[in-house]
Amino acid sequence: MSECVYVSAVVSAREGCGAALERELGRVVPLVRAEAGCARYDLHRSDSGDAFLFYEIWESDAALAAHGRTAHMAAMRAATAELVAGPAAVAIWRALDVA
């Protein structure tokens, strides 16, 4: 069984801040994709409004933990603090062996 860690993170924009939030969130994507242990890091925007979804796959818990401590993630959190409607809804997922 894979030891990969799957993450979903939903971020909602404040009223009128969707375009600015999309720009700021998008800036971090290539930096995260270059991190050691990042297998997938995708950004999506909802059809129904200004909600954004990060879908992530990390090779290990350690890689995910290191990701949270990077300078570019700290910079992204600071740059988006006034653009978000509240804290991100983050969920950690593990694959099930159902075969």
N, C-alpha and C positions, 0 to 999 in steps of 0.2 A: 504494500500500500504506500502511496505517495505521502511524503511528509509535508507537502505543500500547504501553505496557508492561503486561504481565499478571503478577500476583504471586499465588502461593499460599504461605500460611504456616500451618503446623500447630503448635499449642501443646498440650502434654499437661499435665494437672493432676497434682499430687502426690496420693497416696492421701487421700481424704476432703476434698479442696480443690476439687472440681469446681464446686460452687455458688458459692463465693466467687470463683473464677477467672472464671466466667461473668459475674458481676456486674461485676467490674473490667474485663474485656475489653469488655463492652457499653457501659460509660460512655464509651469513646473513640469509638464508632462515629459519633454525630452530629457530633462535632468534626472527625473526619477527612473525613466526607462534605462538610463545608463548606470544606475546603481547596481552594485554587486548583489546578486540574489533576486533581482526583479525579473520575473518571467513574463509578466503582463501588467500594463498600467494604462487603462483606457478611460477617457472622459466622455460622458454622454449628457445630453440636455433633453429634458422632457418635452413632449409635444404640447402638454397642457399648461405650461408655465415656466417659471424661472427656477426650476429644480434641476440640479446637476448630480450625476451619479459617477463616482469613480468605481471601476471594477478592477480589482488587483489580484495578482497571484504572486506569492513570494515563495522562494525555495525553502524557507525555514522561518521559525519564530525569531531567530537571531537576526536574519536579514530584515524582517519587518520592524523589529525594534530599532535597528540601526537607521532605517529609513526615517523613523519618527524623530531622530536626533540630528538630521542633516540641516545644514545652514539654509539650503533652499526651501525646506519645508517650514522652518522658522520664519523666513522672509515671506513666504506665501501666506502664512497665518497672520502676520502683521499687515500685509498689503490688503487682505480681505476682511479684516476685523470690522470695518464700517460698512461693508457690502453685504454681509450675510444677515439673515433673519434670526439666526440663533446657532447653537452648536450643531455640528455635523452629527448625523445619525450613523454611527459606525457599527458594523457587525462583522465578527470574525467567524469564518466557516471552515469546517473540516470535511474532507471527502469521506463518504461511507463506502465500505466494501460490501456491495450487495450482490456480487456475482456468486 
